[in-house]
Amino acid sequence: MKQYEIRLTGSGGQGLITGGIILAEAAILDGKNALQSQSYGPEARGGASKAEVIISDKEIVFPKITECDLLLALTNVACKKYLKSLKKGGILVIDSSVDKPDRDDITVYQIPIIETANEKLKKSMVANIVALGALNKILNLVSEKSLENAVLDRVPKGTEELNRNALIEGRNLIV
């Protein structure tokens, strides 16, 4: 396995930092090396939010992402801001509400992440888990079992079944 650099972007309150922590934890459960970092605007909700995860079978020698292999963007603002950091041949996963960018050197998945959380699962707070299910189906970086265990380890007690269903729904968005 080569080193994978993943950037999760959107706005504060969408749970992307928690998503990054969960993805890194799942990689560690699988015996891989993982590093997670985050940044967000001064506003707790609505400001810019970014989580970065590096996963590798080998030692991770540089802790920052220069060009990501996969970029998740849940908002137009995030997509425009971070699109240039997606390497040629990379994968862009955008919510169906995000405008598809004009780049022919990447693979784009435009899927209803937020709509699935809101309409199918009736909880906007699980959009991050829906996104993780989809991302892992695309990349197959961590085992489904480790991802589920990491999710269930981090979510509030009493929401385990909802979050398990969010992972499944996210996987089902990728055909």
Buried (B, 14 or more C-beta within 10 A) or exposed (E): EEBBBBBBBBBBBBBBBBBBBBBBBBBBBBEBBBBBBBEBEEEEEEEBBBBBBBBBEEEBEEEEBEEBBBBBBBBBBBBEBBBEBBBEEBBBBBBEEBEEBEBEEBEBBBBBBBBBBBEBBEBEBBBBBBBBBBBBBBBEBBBBEBBBBBBBEBBEEEBBEBBBBBBBBBBBBBE
